[in-house]
């Protein structure tokens, strides 16, 4: 393993720990990732002694780097070039059933490896000069890497009961690495699933985000469902499961469709919040589902109901209640618009309205709409994609001509009030909306003069009179 330790930081650590006459090892994810030939920006070093003391000595040696110390956890870290290097004293842990925070005491390398979550994360490489590069693999982690297996070093029930977040980590690693969770380990997740309730929503979301950002996130969501965790942590998504049949007519399996849309989208974007929009886009279908004799299944207004659900679910799951939530809400509300447009004659008016409502998010909305086509009928998919290409061309043409994206009315409410000598009222809103509709429908051009003249005409229809009598530009 000597060839794998190319970063000169390792030799510096080696010399310092030898001078201190203590053992030190690089351990965990860095070892796993170099064996898998994956990039790793985090180096975890375990010291059989004081990790904080060694961290300070190493940081001083490499250039008086600033060290962040976390005394409660006995850890210290610094940034070296573009890599985070963290030091921790070897320890063993014991847990209280009502908390995932362990009682910690000093331990050996063996103790430290036993507390690791999975065999592939318990691999260690010696940094001491005499044994430099030697791999310590007490639980067959190398074999599990080769066979693409996720399993715990010790009894899975104890591992998951002690720290239930590890159940989500098992699914996250399986998703990221395209590994299989060992049967006994997975069955233990099923048995211990209710323990996830002691984990903070923020930590759960951290793991979900990593699943969402993987290459094939549907694999992770299907594992969450199969394990029983999905129903607990994301019941609205779980509710989409299942197919109901009436009069021989069945609707689409909406959970399956949702995770397929997510996978489709992952091929075109790494935008985390657009991926979340894919997860939420049909979230209200269970709540709007209705069977109408002679028509079949409908999910009328599911985009409106779904948009209303987004803030509530984000708040409960501790997803961010800011512009990211508003973006997801907007995508859910608008997700059917490009699809409906692609099924009809693509008019300039419809395109203007789509540009007006989507603004700078129009390109992301189009990516979501294209990902939403999950039919197995190739001819149907081809037709939709060709129509989407037409919609995209129209969007470009109309935007270049009419400048509607992030549109702002040429006529302000203040101008309407001063022109007609009226007070702020519903009438002002009526006139403003009429101007907007006239521009979006192509009745008038998107400029001040056309809008001003239209305002005068609309005011006259409403019984108002122009007190200025001329077109004054403000």
C-alpha positions in Angstrom: 0.0 0.0 0.0 3.0 2.3 0.1 2.3 3.4 -3.5 -1.1 4.7 -2.4 0.4 7.1 0.1 1.8 9.7 -2.3 0.7 12.8 -0.5 3.8 14.1 1.4 1.7 14.7 4.4 1.8 11.0 5.2 5.6 11.0 5.6 5.5 14.1 7.8 2.9 12.3 10.0 5.1 9.2 10.0 8.2 11.0 11.3 6.3 12.9 14.0 4.4 9.9 15.4 7.7 7.9 15.5 9.4 10.8 17.4 6.5 10.6 19.8 6.7 6.8 20.0 3.0 6.2 19.3 1.1 4.3 16.6 -0.8 6.1 13.8 -2.9 4.9 10.9 -4.8 6.5 8.0 -8.3 4.9 8.2 -11.8 4.9 6.9 -13.1 6.5 3.7 -9.7 7.6 2.4 -8.4 4.0 2.4 -11.7 2.8 0.9 -11.6 5.3 -1.9 -7.9 4.8 -2.9 -8.7 1.1 -3.2 -11.7 1.9 -5.4 -9.6 4.4 -7.3 -12.0 7.3 -6.3 -11.0 10.8 -5.5 -10.9 11.6 -1.9 -10.5 15.1 -0.3 -10.7 13.9 3.3 -7.9 12.1 5.2 -8.8 10.6 8.6 -5.8 9.7 10.8 -6.3 7.7 14.0 -3.6 8.0 16.7 -3.2 5.6 19.6 -2.7 8.6 21.9 -3.6 12.3 21.6 -4.9 13.1 18.1 -5.0 16.8 19.0 -1.4 16.9 20.0 -0.2 15.2 16.8 -2.4 17.4 14.7 -0.8 20.5 16.1 2.7 19.2 15.6 2.0 18.2 12.0 0.3 21.5 11.2 3.3 23.4 12.5 5.7 21.2 10.5 3.9 21.7 7.2 3.7 25.4 7.5 2.1 26.7 10.7 -1.4 25.9 9.5 -4.4 26.8 11.6 -5.8 23.9 13.5 -9.5 23.5 14.5 -9.8 21.6 17.7 -12.9 19.8 19.0 -12.0 18.8 22.6 -15.4 17.2 23.3 -14.7 14.6 20.5 -10.9 14.5 20.9 -10.4 15.5 17.3 -8.5 18.2 15.5 -8.3 19.1 11.8 -6.6 21.4 9.3 -6.7 22.1 5.6 -3.6 21.1 3.7 -3.7 22.3 0.1 -7.1 21.2 -1.0 -7.4 18.3 1.5 -8.9 18.2 4.9 -6.8 16.2 7.4 -8.5 15.1 10.6 -6.8 13.5 13.6 -8.5 11.5 16.3 -7.3 9.4 19.2 -8.2 5.7 19.0 -11.2 5.1 21.1 -13.9 2.7 22.1 -17.5 3.7 22.5 -20.6 2.7 24.4 -24.1 4.0 23.8 -27.2 5.0 25.8 -30.3 3.6 24.0 -32.0 7.0 23.8 -29.1 8.8 22.1 -26.6 8.3 19.3 -24.0 10.2 21.2 -21.6 7.6 22.7 -19.6 7.5 25.9 -16.0 7.6 24.7 -12.8 6.3 26.3 -9.3 5.8 25.0 -8.8 2.6 23.1 -6.6 0.6 20.7 -6.6 0.4 16.9 -8.7 -2.7 17.3 -11.2 -0.9 19.4 -11.4 1.9 16.9 -11.9 -0.4 13.9 -14.7 -2.2 15.8 -16.6 1.0 16.3 -16.6 1.7 12.5 -19.9 1.4 10.7 -19.0 -1.0 7.8 -16.1 -3.3 7.0 -15.1 -1.2 4.0 -14.7 1.8 6.3 -12.7 -0.1 8.9 -9.6 -0.5 6.7 -6.5 1.1 8.1 -3.0 1.6 6.7 0.0 2.0 9.1 1.9 5.3 9.0 4.7 4.3 11.3 8.1 3.9 9.6 8.7 0.3 10.4 5.3 -0.9 9.1 4.6 2.0 6.7 2.0 1.1 4.2 0.8 -2.1 5.9 -2.9 -2.7 5.5 -4.8 -3.8 8.6 -8.1 -5.5 7.6 -9.6 -7.4 10.6 -13.1 -7.8 9.1 -12.5 -8.7 5.5 -13.1 -5.2 4.1 -10.9 -5.9 1.1 -13.0 -8.9 0.2 -16.2 -6.9 0.6 -14.8 -4.2 -1.7 -14.1 -6.7 -4.3 -17.5 -8.3 -4.0 -19.3 -4.9 -3.7 -20.8 -5.7 -0.3 -21.9 -3.4 2.5 -21.9 -5.1 5.9 -21.1 -4.2 9.5 -17.9 -5.3 11.3 -19.8 -6.6 14.4 -23.4 -7.5 15.2 -25.6 -5.4 12.9 -28.4 -5.1 15.4 -26.0 -3.5 17.9 -24.4 -1.3 15.3 -27.7 0.1 14.1 -29.3 0.3 17.4 -26.3 2.2 18.8 -26.3 4.7 16.0 -29.4 4.4 13.8 -28.0 7.0 11.3 -25.8 4.1 10.1 -28.9 2.5 8.5 -29.2 5.5 6.2 -25.4 5.5 5.6 -25.6 1.8 4.5 -28.2 2.7 1.9 -26.3 5.8 0.9 -23.0 4.0 0.4 -24.8 1.2 -1.5 -26.3 3.9 -3.8 -23.1 5.9 -4.3 -20.9 2.8 -4.9 -23.5 0.6 -6.6 -22.9 -2.0 -3.9 -25.3 -4.6 -2.4 -26.2 -4.6 1.3 -25.5 -8.0 2.8 -28.7 -9.8 3.6 -28.1 -10.1 7.4 -27.2 -6.5 7.5 -30.2 -5.4 5.5 -32.6 -7.5 7.6 -31.1 -5.8 10.7 -32.1 -2.4 9.1 -35.6 -3.7 8.7 -35.7 -4.8 12.4 -34.2 -1.5 13.7 -35.9 1.0 11.3 -38.0 2.6 14.1 -34.7 3.6 15.8 -34.3 6.3 13.1 -36.7 8.4 15.1 -33.9 9.4 17.5 -31.9 10.9 14.7 -32.2 14.6 14.0 -34.0 15.6 10.8 -30.9 17.6 9.7 -28.7 14.5 9.8 -31.3 12.5 7.9 -31.5 15.2 5.2 -27.7 15.2 4.9 -27.8 11.5 4.0 -30.8 11.9 1.7 -29.0 14.7 -0.2 -26.1 12.4 -0.8 -28.5 9.7 -2.2 -30.2 12.4 -4.3 -26.8 13.5 -5.7 -25.7 10.0 -6.7 -25.7 8.7 -10.2 -28.6 6.4 -9.8 -30.7 7.7 -6.8 -33.7 5.5 -7.5 -31.6 2.5 -6.2 -31.3 4.3 -2.8 -35.0 5.3 -2.7 -36.1 1.7 -3.5 -33.8 0.5 -0.7 -35.3 3.0 1.7 -38.8 1.7 0.7 -37.9 -1.9 1.0 -36.3 -1.4 4.4 -39.3 0.5 5.8 -37.4 3.7 6.4 -39.1 5.6 3.6 -42.5 5.4 5.3 -41.0 6.9 8.5 -38.8 9.7 7.1 -40.7 10.6 3.9 -44.3 9.4 4.2 -45.6 11.6 1.3 -43.3 9.9 -1.1 -44.2 6.5 0.3 -47.9 7.3 -0.2 -47.3 7.3 -4.0 -46.7 3.6 -3.9 -49.3 1.1 -5.3 -51.8 0.8 -8.1 -55.5 0.9 -7.8 -57.8 -0.8 -10.4 -61.4 0.1 -11.0 -63.5 -1.3 -13.9 -60.3 -2.9 -15.2 -58.5 0.4 -15.4 -55.3 1.0 -13.5 -53.4 4.2 -13.0 -49.6 4.7 -13.2 -47.5 3.5 -10.2 -46.5 6.9 -9.1 -43.6 6.1 -6.8 -41.9 4.1 -9.6 -42.6 6.9 -12.0 -41.1 9.5 -9.6 -37.8 7.7 -9.1 -37.5 7.1 -12.8 -38.0 10.8 -13.5 -35.3 11.5 -10.9 -32.9 9.1 -12.6 -33.7 10.7 -16.0 -32.9 14.1 -14.6 -29.6 13.0 -13.1 -28.3 12.4 -16.6 -28.7 16.0 -17.5 -28.1 18.0 -14.4 -26.3 17.9 -11.0 -28.5 20.7 -9.6 -29.5 19.3 -6.1 -32.7 21.4 -5.9 -33.9 20.5 -9.4 -33.4 16.9 -8.4 -35.6 17.5 -5.3 -38.2 19.1 -7.6 -38.3 15.8 -9.5 -39.0 14.0 -6.3 -41.8 16.4 -5.4 -43.3 17.0 -8.9 -46.1 14.4 -8.4 -46.2 14.4 -4.6 -49.9 15.3 -4.5 -51.1 12.6 -6.9 -52.3 10.3 -4.1 -54.3 13.2 -2.6 -55.9 14.3 -5.9 -56.5 10.8 -7.4 -60.1 10.3 -8.6 -61.8 7.7 -10.8 -64.4 9.1 -13.2 -66.6 6.6 -15.0 -66.1 6.8 -18.7 -62.8 8.8 -18.3 -60.7 6.7 -16.0 -58.2 8.0 -13.5 -57.5 11.7 -13.0 -55.1 13.7 -10.8 -56.7 17.1 -11.5 -54.8 20.1 -10.0 -52.1 17.9 -8.5 -49.5 20.5 -9.5 -51.4 23.2 -7.4 -51.9 20.9 -4.4 -48.3 19.7 -4.7 -47.0 23.2 -4.7 -48.9 23.9 -1.5 -47.5 20.8 0.1 -43.8 21.7 -0.6 -43.4 24.2 2.3 -45.0 22.0 4.8 -42.9 18.9 3.9 -39.7 21.0 3.6 -40.4 22.4 7.1 -41.0 19.0 8.7 -38.0 17.4 7.1 -35.8 20.4 7.9 -35.0 21.1 4.3 -34.1 24.8 3.8 -37.0 27.2 4.0 -35.6 29.8 1.7 -35.2 30.4 -2.1 -34.4 26.7 -2.6 -37.8 25.7 -1.3 -39.4 28.4 -3.4 -37.6 27.1 -6.4 -38.8 23.6 -5.8 -42.3 24.9 -5.2 -42.2 26.8 -8.5 -41.0 23.8 -10.5 -43.8 21.6 -9.0 -46.4 24.3 -9.9 -45.2 24.6 -13.5 -44.0 21.1 -14.3 -47.0 20.3 -16.5 -46.8 23.4 -18.6 -44.1 22.4 -21.1 -45.7 19.0 -21.4 -49.1 20.5 -22.2 -47.5 22.9 -24.6 -45.7 20.0 -26.4 -49.1 18.3 -27.0 -50.7 21.3 -28.6 -49.9 23.8 -31.3 -47.0 25.9 -30.0 -48.3 29.5 -30.1 -46.3 32.6 -29.4 -48.9 33.6 -26.7 -48.5 30.3 -24.8 -44.7 30.6 -25.0 -44.7 34.1 -23.7 -46.8 33.1 -20.7 -44.5 30.2 -20.0 -41.5 32.5 -20.2 -43.2 35.0 -18.0 -44.1 32.5 -15.3 -40.8 30.6 -15.4 -38.4 33.5 -15.8 -34.7 32.5 -15.6 -35.7 29.0 -14.4 -37.2 28.1 -17.8 -34.2 26.0 -18.9 -34.4 24.0 -15.7 -38.1 23.6 -16.1 -37.6 22.2 -19.6 -35.1 19.7 -18.2 -37.6 18.5 -15.6 -40.4 18.3 -18.2 -38.2 16.2 -20.5 -37.2 13.9 -17.6 -40.9 13.5 -16.8 -41.4 11.4 -20.0 -41.0 7.8 -18.7 -43.1 5.9 -21.2 -41.8 2.5 -22.5 -43.4 3.4 -25.9 -40.5 4.6 -27.9 -42.6 6.3 -30.6 -44.5 8.3 -27.9 -41.2 9.3 -26.2 -39.7 10.3 -29.6 -42.8 12.4 -30.4 -42.6 14.2 -27.1 -38.9 14.9 -27.5 -39.4 16.3 -30.9 -42.1 18.5 -29.7 -39.9 19.7 -26.8 -37.3 20.6 -29.3 -39.9 22.7 -31.1 -40.9 24.3 -27.8 -37.2 25.2 -27.0 -36.8 26.8 -30.5 -40.0 28.8 -29.9 -38.8 29.9 -26.4 -35.6 31.2 -27.9 -37.4 33.0 -30.8 -40.0 34.6 -28.6 -37.5 35.7 -26.0 -35.2 37.3 -28.6 -38.2 39.1 -30.1 -40.3 40.1 -27.1 -37.9 40.0 -24.1 -40.4 38.4 -21.8 -38.1 36.5 -19.4 -38.2 38.2 -16.0 -40.7 40.7 -17.6 -41.5 43.9 -15.8 -44.5 46.0 -16.8 -43.7 49.2 -18.7 -46.6 50.8 -16.8 -46.4 51.2 -13.0 -49.2 51.4 -10.6 -48.1 54.9 -9.6 -48.5 56.0 -13.3 -52.0 54.6 -13.5 -53.0 56.4 -10.3 -51.5 59.7 -11.4 -52.9 59.5 -14.9 -56.5 58.9 -13.9 -56.3 60.7 -10.6 -57.6 57.7 -8.6 -56.7 56.2 -5.3 -54.9 52.9 -4.9 -57.6 50.3 -5.6 -58.7 47.1 -7.3 -59.1 49.1 -10.5 -55.3 49.7 -10.6 -54.7 46.0 -10.5 -57.3 45.3 -13.2 -55.5 47.8 -15.6 -52.1 46.4 -14.8 -53.3 42.8 -15.4 -54.9 43.8 -18.6 -51.7 45.4 -19.9 -49.8 42.2 -18.9 -52.3 40.0 -20.7 -52.3 42.2 -23.8 -48.5 42.0 -24.1 -48.4 38.2 -23.3 -51.2 37.6 -25.9 -49.4 39.6 -28.5 -52.1 42.3 -28.8 -49.6 45.0 -28.2 -45.8 45.3 -28.3 -43.8 45.1 -25.1 -42.8 48.8 -24.9 -43.9 51.9 -23.0 -45.8 53.7 -25.8 -47.9 50.7 -26.7 -48.6 49.9 -23.1 -49.5 53.6 -22.3 -52.0 53.8 -25.1 -53.5 50.5 -24.1 -53.8 51.8 -20.5 -55.7 54.9 -21.7 -58.1 52.7 -23.7 -58.6 50.3 -20.8 -59.2 53.2 -18.4 -61.8 54.7 -20.8 -63.6 51.3 -20.9 -63.7 51.4 -17.1 -65.2 55.0 -17.1 -61.9 56.7 -16.2 -60.6 59.8 -17.9 -57.0 60.8 -18.7 -56.2 63.9 -16.8 -53.0 64.5 -18.7 -54.1 64.1 -22.3 -50.8 63.1 -23.7 -48.2 60.2 -23.5 -45.5 61.3 -21.1 -42.6 59.0 -20.5 -41.5 58.6 -17.0 
